[in-house]
């Protein structure tokens, strides 16, 4: 059982002792701290937008969050079951002081989290997050008197407005998508993707689609992280139905990956690569991804006359770098697409619309589209950590061992081996070390990852 406090929000498992898990007491404490920060900022109003994914614990956590915010004197606008990008955009729609997304993203069903947004619908900065943690630690919050309690209202139009913004986005070609007559299989993973993705497809004029795992009950049919080993059902169904493609999202619909018409995986790393290539062909500019993402994005950026910039891992870091270099497209190699002139947040729905536009206009199949991009192989692994493990000691040991190689310490350790690389970093959301290695050869990337995993275990 775990409670993790980071710039990505407050994340933990349900059930257990306060302070060790995401208990009701912890939900109240961190929500109160967040609300206190917003009140100190003195926005023109005290509105807070909230929404949740389909997790079993979602309604329970939602009630705690709503009551806490109201008790601070804040006016809650509840979207109910929603997606992360929809909540982000709804903060702007309502000109709210902030927003809270109740989702543990790709984590299993026993997890939930509070993802905290500012008045721009973007994730809190590290400094804002640190202030929330400090206020929560010292319980430095005060609740409103009975005459100054906040209000509660609901909004069931946010997804429609989100989809309308996508339909009207200049690079989305609804006419071409309709003419494409795509047959699509969607894995809704028993969460809000099962409602949001079909709603988008209908708006795009796609009539022939099937939804797997469509009951929104939080009892995930498989591990909810959209990785190859978890998508066998989707791949098989695409083959069985002779579909044009398959679409997989995570429970809060900010990550996206595709399955080709032959049942093969397009590769989550290549979701951003393909969509960036399409965007860059329409508008020249720069791109950003985190340093754990494939170098194929750099390849297509340079080929289209732009410049590529790496960032530290974490959506807030990617967004910060995108703003600094005025990137026209960016995101993360986990299938997270950020289209800045729509909003600065990972958004699977705009990703789907742009990808279908690209397919329709290119007249290519998904597998043909994939073949036009360079073949890099990435090995993604992780090592679970016990409480009390000295991360600094582990990284120091590895840095000394590879001192003759180029090493970047901006975010964990990234070690270069000629054209190959490996990136080691602790997760913001789980008690693990992630090990990402990339090479032009699959066996090489696997061997690099195994070697570093051995090094890590040796130094623990």
C-alpha positions as CSV (number, residue, x, y, z in Angstrom):
1,X,0.0,0.0,0.0
2,X,1.4,3.4,-0.8
3,X,0.9,7.2,-0.8
4,X,3.0,9.2,-3.2
5,X,3.2,13.0,-3.2
6,X,4.7,14.6,-6.2
7,X,4.4,17.3,-8.9
8,X,2.0,14.8,-10.6
9,X,-0.4,15.1,-7.7
10,X,-1.3,13.0,-4.7
11,X,-1.6,9.4,-5.6
12,X,-2.2,6.3,-3.5
13,X,-3.9,3.0,-2.9
14,X,-7.4,2.9,-1.3
15,X,-7.6,1.3,2.1
16,X,-5.2,1.3,5.0
17,X,-3.8,3.8,7.5
18,X,-3.9,7.5,7.1
19,X,-0.5,8.9,6.0
20,X,0.4,5.6,4.3
21,X,-2.4,5.3,1.7
22,X,-4.9,7.6,0.0
23,X,-7.2,7.4,3.0
24,X,-10.3,9.6,3.4
25,X,-8.3,11.8,5.9
26,X,-5.6,12.3,3.3
27,X,-8.1,13.2,0.6
28,X,-9.6,15.9,2.8
29,X,-6.2,17.2,4.0
30,X,-4.7,17.5,0.5
31,X,-7.9,18.9,-1.0
32,X,-8.0,21.5,1.8
33,X,-4.4,22.4,1.1
34,X,-5.0,22.8,-2.6
35,X,-8.1,25.0,-2.0
36,X,-6.1,27.1,0.4
37,X,-3.5,27.8,-2.3
38,X,-6.2,28.9,-4.7
39,X,-7.8,31.2,-2.2
40,X,-4.4,32.8,-1.4
41,X,-4.1,33.6,-5.1
42,X,-7.3,35.7,-5.0
43,X,-8.8,34.7,-8.4
44,X,-11.8,36.6,-9.7
45,X,-13.9,33.7,-8.5
46,X,-13.6,30.6,-6.3
47,X,-14.8,28.1,-8.9
48,X,-13.2,24.7,-9.0
49,X,-14.0,22.1,-11.7
50,X,-13.7,18.5,-10.8
51,X,-14.2,15.3,-12.8
52,X,-13.3,11.6,-12.3
53,X,-12.5,8.5,-14.3
54,X,-14.4,5.2,-13.9
55,X,-12.6,3.8,-10.9
56,X,-14.4,1.9,-8.2
57,X,-13.3,4.4,-5.6
58,X,-14.1,7.4,-7.7
59,X,-17.5,8.4,-6.3
60,X,-16.3,8.0,-2.7
61,X,-13.3,10.2,-3.3
62,X,-15.4,12.7,-5.3
63,X,-17.8,13.2,-2.4
64,X,-14.9,13.9,0.0
65,X,-13.3,16.4,-2.4
66,X,-16.6,18.2,-3.1
67,X,-17.5,18.6,0.6
68,X,-14.0,19.8,1.5
69,X,-13.9,22.4,-1.3
70,X,-17.4,23.7,-0.3
71,X,-16.3,23.8,3.3
72,X,-13.5,26.2,2.3
73,X,-16.0,28.5,0.6
74,X,-15.3,27.3,-2.9
75,X,-17.9,26.8,-5.7
76,X,-17.6,23.3,-7.1
77,X,-18.6,22.5,-10.7
78,X,-18.8,18.7,-11.0
79,X,-18.4,17.1,-14.4
80,X,-19.0,13.6,-13.0
81,X,-17.5,10.8,-15.1
82,X,-15.1,12.6,-17.4
83,X,-11.6,12.5,-18.9
84,X,-8.4,14.4,-17.9
85,X,-8.3,16.6,-21.0
86,X,-12.0,17.4,-20.7
87,X,-11.5,18.6,-17.1
88,X,-8.5,20.7,-18.2
89,X,-10.5,22.4,-21.0
90,X,-13.5,22.8,-18.7
91,X,-11.4,25.0,-16.3
92,X,-11.0,27.4,-19.3
93,X,-14.7,27.1,-20.3
94,X,-15.8,28.1,-16.8
95,X,-12.9,30.6,-16.2
96,X,-12.4,28.7,-12.9
97,X,-9.6,29.2,-10.3
98,X,-8.5,25.6,-10.8
99,X,-9.6,22.0,-11.2
100,X,-9.0,18.6,-9.7
101,X,-9.0,15.4,-11.8
102,X,-9.7,12.2,-9.7
103,X,-7.8,9.5,-11.5
104,X,-4.7,7.3,-11.0
105,X,-4.3,7.2,-14.8
106,X,-2.7,3.9,-15.8
107,X,-2.4,2.5,-12.3
108,X,-4.5,-0.6,-11.3
109,X,-7.9,-0.4,-9.8
110,X,-6.8,-0.1,-6.2
111,X,-5.2,3.2,-6.9
112,X,-6.7,6.7,-7.1
113,X,-5.3,10.2,-7.2
114,X,-5.9,14.0,-7.1
115,X,-4.3,15.7,-10.1
116,X,-4.2,19.4,-9.4
117,X,-4.8,22.1,-12.1
118,X,-4.2,25.9,-12.1
119,X,-6.5,28.5,-13.6
120,X,-5.1,27.8,-17.1
121,X,-6.3,24.1,-16.9
122,X,-2.6,23.1,-16.6
123,X,-0.9,21.0,-14.0
124,X,0.4,22.8,-11.0
125,X,4.1,23.8,-11.2
126,X,6.6,22.2,-8.9
127,X,6.6,25.3,-6.7
128,X,2.8,25.3,-6.4
129,X,2.9,21.6,-5.7
130,X,5.5,22.1,-2.9
131,X,3.2,24.8,-1.3
132,X,0.3,22.3,-1.3
133,X,2.4,19.7,0.4
134,X,3.7,22.1,3.0
135,X,0.2,23.4,3.8
136,X,-1.1,19.8,4.1
137,X,1.8,18.7,6.3
138,X,1.3,21.6,8.7
139,X,-2.6,21.5,8.3
140,X,-2.4,25.2,7.8
141,X,-5.9,25.6,6.4
142,X,-9.1,27.2,7.8
143,X,-12.7,26.4,6.9
144,X,-15.4,28.9,6.1
145,X,-18.3,29.9,8.4
146,X,-21.8,28.7,7.7
147,X,-22.7,31.9,5.8
148,X,-19.7,31.6,3.5
149,X,-19.9,28.0,2.4
150,X,-19.4,27.3,-1.3
151,X,-21.9,26.0,-3.7
152,X,-22.3,22.8,-5.8
153,X,-23.4,22.5,-9.4
154,X,-23.0,20.0,-12.2
155,X,-22.0,20.3,-15.9
156,X,-22.9,17.6,-18.3
157,X,-21.9,19.6,-21.4
158,X,-18.1,19.7,-21.0
159,X,-17.4,16.6,-23.2
160,X,-19.6,18.0,-25.9
161,X,-17.7,21.3,-25.8
162,X,-14.4,19.5,-25.8
163,X,-15.4,17.5,-28.9
164,X,-16.8,20.6,-30.6
165,X,-13.4,22.3,-30.1
166,X,-11.7,19.2,-31.7
167,X,-14.1,19.1,-34.7
168,X,-13.4,22.8,-35.3
169,X,-9.7,22.5,-34.9
170,X,-8.1,23.7,-38.2
171,X,-6.1,20.5,-38.9
172,X,-9.0,18.1,-38.3
173,X,-10.7,17.2,-41.6
174,X,-14.1,15.8,-40.8
175,X,-15.1,15.5,-44.4
176,X,-12.0,13.3,-45.2
177,X,-12.6,11.1,-42.2
178,X,-16.2,10.5,-43.2
179,X,-15.1,9.6,-46.7
180,X,-12.4,7.2,-45.2
181,X,-15.2,4.9,-44.0
182,X,-13.0,3.5,-41.3
183,X,-13.9,0.4,-39.3
184,X,-12.6,0.8,-35.8
185,X,-12.3,-1.3,-32.7
186,X,-11.9,0.7,-29.4
187,X,-10.7,-0.7,-26.0
188,X,-12.6,1.4,-23.4
189,X,-10.8,-0.3,-20.5
190,X,-14.0,-0.1,-18.4
191,X,-13.5,3.6,-17.8
192,X,-14.5,6.9,-19.4
193,X,-12.8,6.2,-22.7
194,X,-15.7,3.8,-23.3
195,X,-18.0,6.8,-23.6
196,X,-15.7,9.7,-24.7
197,X,-14.0,7.9,-27.7
198,X,-17.3,6.7,-29.2
199,X,-18.8,10.2,-28.8
200,X,-15.8,11.6,-30.7
201,X,-16.0,9.0,-33.4
202,X,-19.7,9.7,-34.0
203,X,-18.9,13.5,-34.2
204,X,-16.2,12.7,-36.8
205,X,-18.6,10.8,-38.9
206,X,-17.3,7.3,-38.1
207,X,-20.3,5.0,-38.1
208,X,-18.6,1.5,-38.0
209,X,-17.0,0.9,-34.7
210,X,-17.0,-1.6,-31.8
211,X,-16.2,-0.9,-28.2
212,X,-14.5,-3.6,-26.0
213,X,-14.7,-3.4,-22.2
214,X,-17.4,-0.8,-22.5
215,X,-19.0,-1.0,-19.1
216,X,-17.7,1.9,-17.0
217,X,-17.3,0.1,-13.7
218,X,-13.6,0.5,-12.9
219,X,-13.1,-3.3,-12.9
220,X,-10.5,-3.1,-15.6
221,X,-10.6,-6.1,-17.9
222,X,-6.8,-6.1,-18.1
223,X,-3.9,-4.0,-16.7
224,X,-5.0,-0.5,-17.7
225,X,-1.6,0.7,-18.9
226,X,-1.9,0.6,-22.7
227,X,1.3,-1.5,-23.3
228,X,1.7,-4.3,-25.9
229,X,1.4,-7.1,-23.4
230,X,-2.0,-5.8,-22.3
231,X,-3.6,-5.3,-25.7
232,X,-3.9,-8.9,-27.0
233,X,-7.7,-8.7,-26.9
234,X,-7.7,-5.5,-29.0
235,X,-5.2,-6.9,-31.5
236,X,-7.1,-10.1,-31.9
237,X,-10.5,-8.3,-32.4
238,X,-9.0,-6.0,-35.1
239,X,-7.9,-9.1,-37.0
240,X,-11.2,-10.9,-36.4
241,X,-13.3,-8.0,-37.6
242,X,-10.9,-7.0,-40.5
243,X,-11.0,-3.5,-39.0
244,X,-9.1,-0.5,-40.4
245,X,-7.5,0.0,-37.0
246,X,-7.8,-0.3,-33.2
247,X,-7.6,2.4,-30.6
248,X,-6.5,2.0,-27.0
249,X,-6.6,4.7,-24.3
250,X,-5.8,4.6,-20.6
251,X,-8.6,5.1,-17.9
252,X,-8.5,8.9,-18.0
253,X,-8.0,9.2,-21.8
254,X,-4.7,11.2,-21.9
255,X,-2.7,8.4,-23.4
256,X,-3.2,6.9,-26.8
257,X,-2.0,4.0,-29.0
258,X,-3.1,2.3,-32.2
259,X,-3.3,-1.2,-33.6
260,X,-2.8,-1.6,-37.4
261,X,-5.2,-3.4,-39.7
262,X,-3.2,-6.6,-39.5
263,X,-3.3,-6.7,-35.7
264,X,0.2,-5.4,-35.2
265,X,0.9,-2.6,-32.8
266,X,1.7,0.8,-34.2
267,X,3.8,1.4,-31.1
268,X,2.9,3.9,-28.4
269,X,6.2,5.7,-29.0
270,X,5.1,6.4,-32.6
271,X,1.7,7.9,-31.7
272,X,3.4,11.2,-31.1
273,X,5.9,10.7,-34.0
274,X,3.2,10.2,-36.6
275,X,0.9,13.0,-35.4
276,X,3.8,15.4,-35.1
277,X,4.9,14.5,-38.7
278,X,1.4,15.4,-39.9
279,X,1.2,18.6,-37.9
280,X,4.7,19.7,-39.1
281,X,3.7,19.2,-42.7
282,X,1.0,21.7,-42.2
283,X,2.8,24.2,-40.0
284,X,6.5,24.5,-39.5
285,X,7.9,24.7,-36.0
286,X,9.6,23.0,-33.1
287,X,8.8,19.9,-31.1
288,X,9.3,18.7,-27.5
289,X,9.2,15.3,-25.8
290,X,10.7,14.0,-22.6
291,X,14.1,12.4,-22.7
292,X,12.7,8.9,-22.2
293,X,10.9,9.2,-25.6
294,X,12.1,7.9,-28.9
295,X,14.6,9.9,-31.0
296,X,12.3,9.3,-34.0
297,X,10.5,12.5,-33.1
298,X,13.8,14.4,-33.6
299,X,14.2,12.7,-37.0
300,X,10.8,13.8,-38.3
301,X,11.2,17.2,-36.8
302,X,14.5,17.9,-38.5
303,X,13.1,16.4,-41.8
304,X,10.3,18.9,-41.7
305,X,12.6,21.8,-41.0
306,X,12.0,22.2,-37.3
307,X,14.1,21.9,-34.2
308,X,13.7,19.2,-31.5
309,X,14.1,19.9,-27.8
310,X,14.1,17.3,-24.9
311,X,12.6,17.9,-21.5
312,X,12.7,16.3,-18.1
313,X,10.0,13.6,-17.7
314,X,6.6,14.8,-16.5
315,X,3.8,16.6,-18.3
316,X,4.4,19.9,-16.5
317,X,8.1,19.8,-17.6
318,X,7.1,19.0,-21.2
319,X,4.6,21.9,-21.2
320,X,7.2,24.3,-19.7
321,X,9.7,23.5,-22.4
322,X,7.1,23.7,-25.1
323,X,6.2,27.2,-24.1
324,X,9.9,28.2,-23.8
325,X,10.7,27.0,-27.4
326,X,7.2,27.9,-28.9
327,X,6.7,24.2,-30.0
328,X,3.8,23.5,-32.3
329,X,3.4,19.9,-31.1
330,X,4.8,17.9,-28.2
331,X,4.1,15.2,-25.7
332,X,5.5,12.0,-24.3
333,X,6.5,8.7,-25.7
334,X,3.8,7.0,-23.7
335,X,1.2,8.0,-26.3
336,X,0.6,11.5,-24.8
337,X,-0.1,14.2,-27.4
338,X,-0.1,17.9,-26.5
339,X,-1.5,20.3,-29.1
340,X,-0.8,23.7,-27.6
341,X,-3.3,25.8,-29.6
342,X,-6.1,23.5,-28.3
343,X,-4.8,23.3,-24.8
344,X,-1.6,22.5,-22.9
345,X,-2.4,19.0,-21.8
346,X,-2.1,15.4,-23.1
347,X,-5.2,14.6,-25.0
348,X,-6.0,11.3,-26.6
349,X,-9.2,12.7,-28.3
350,X,-7.4,15.3,-30.4
351,X,-4.8,12.7,-31.1
352,X,-7.4,10.4,-32.5
353,X,-8.9,13.1,-34.7
354,X,-5.5,14.2,-36.1
355,X,-4.4,10.6,-36.7
356,X,-7.6,9.7,-38.6
357,X,-7.2,12.9,-40.7
358,X,-3.7,11.9,-41.5
359,X,-4.8,8.4,-42.5
360,X,-7.7,9.6,-44.6
361,X,-5.6,12.2,-46.5
362,X,-2.7,9.9,-47.1
363,X,-4.8,7.0,-48.4
364,X,-2.5,4.7,-46.5
365,X,-3.2,1.8,-44.2
366,X,-2.0,2.1,-40.6
367,X,0.8,-0.4,-41.3
368,X,1.9,1.5,-44.4
369,X,2.0,4.7,-42.4
370,X,4.1,3.1,-39.7
371,X,6.6,1.8,-42.2
372,X,7.5,5.3,-43.3
373,X,9.0,6.1,-39.9
374,X,12.5,4.9,-38.7
375,X,12.6,1.7,-36.8
376,X,14.0,2.2,-33.3
377,X,13.4,-0.4,-30.7
378,X,12.8,0.6,-27.1
379,X,12.9,-1.7,-24.1
380,X,10.8,-0.4,-21.2
381,X,11.3,-2.0,-17.8
382,X,10.9,-1.2,-14.2
383,X,12.2,-2.3,-10.8
384,X,10.0,-2.1,-7.8
385,X,11.5,-0.4,-4.7
386,X,11.2,-1.3,-1.1
387,X,10.6,1.4,1.5
388,X,13.9,3.1,2.5
389,X,15.9,2.2,-0.5
390,X,18.7,4.8,-1.1
391,X,18.1,6.0,-4.7
392,X,21.1,8.4,-4.5
393,X,23.4,5.6,-3.6
394,X,22.1,3.5,-6.5
395,X,22.5,6.3,-9.1
396,X,25.9,7.3,-7.8
397,X,27.1,3.7,-8.2
398,X,25.9,3.5,-11.8
399,X,27.3,7.0,-12.6
400,X,30.7,5.9,-11.5
401,X,30.6,2.7,-13.4
402,X,29.8,4.5,-16.6
403,X,31.8,7.6,-16.0
404,X,33.5,7.3,-19.5
405,X,30.1,7.6,-21.3
406,X,28.2,10.8,-21.9
407,X,25.8,11.2,-19.0
408,X,22.8,13.6,-18.5
409,X,21.7,14.1,-14.9
410,X,18.9,16.6,-15.5
411,X,16.3,13.9,-14.8
412,X,17.7,10.8,-13.2
413,X,20.5,9.4,-15.4
414,X,20.6,9.2,-19.2
415,X,23.6,7.4,-20.5
416,X,24.6,7.5,-24.2
417,X,26.3,4.6,-26.0
418,X,27.1,6.0,-29.5
419,X,23.6,6.1,-31.1
420,X,22.0,4.0,-28.3
421,X,20.9,5.3,-24.9
422,X,19.4,4.3,-21.6
423,X,17.4,6.5,-19.2
424,X,17.0,5.6,-15.5
425,X,14.7,7.6,-13.3
426,X,12.4,7.2,-10.4
427,X,8.7,7.5,-11.1
428,X,6.6,10.5,-10.0
429,X,3.7,8.2,-9.5
430,X,4.9,4.7,-8.4
431,X,7.6,3.4,-6.0
432,X,9.8,2.2,-8.9
433,X,12.8,2.9,-11.0
434,X,12.0,3.0,-14.7
435,X,14.6,1.8,-17.2
436,X,14.2,2.9,-20.8
437,X,16.7,1.8,-23.5
438,X,16.6,2.5,-27.2
439,X,18.6,1.2,-30.2
440,X,18.2,0.5,-33.9
441,X,18.3,-3.2,-32.9
442,X,15.8,-4.9,-30.6
443,X,18.3,-7.3,-29.0
444,X,20.7,-4.4,-28.3
445,X,18.1,-2.3,-26.5
446,X,17.0,-5.4,-24.4
447,X,20.6,-6.2,-23.6
448,X,21.3,-2.6,-22.5
449,X,18.2,-2.6,-20.3
450,X,19.1,-6.0,-18.7
451,X,22.6,-4.8,-18.0
452,X,21.4,-1.7,-16.2
453,X,18.8,-3.6,-14.3
454,X,21.6,-6.0,-13.1
455,X,23.6,-2.9,-12.1
456,X,20.7,-1.5,-10.1
457,X,20.0,-4.7,-8.2
458,X,23.7,-5.1,-7.5
459,X,23.8,-1.7,-5.9
460,X,20.6,-2.0,-3.8
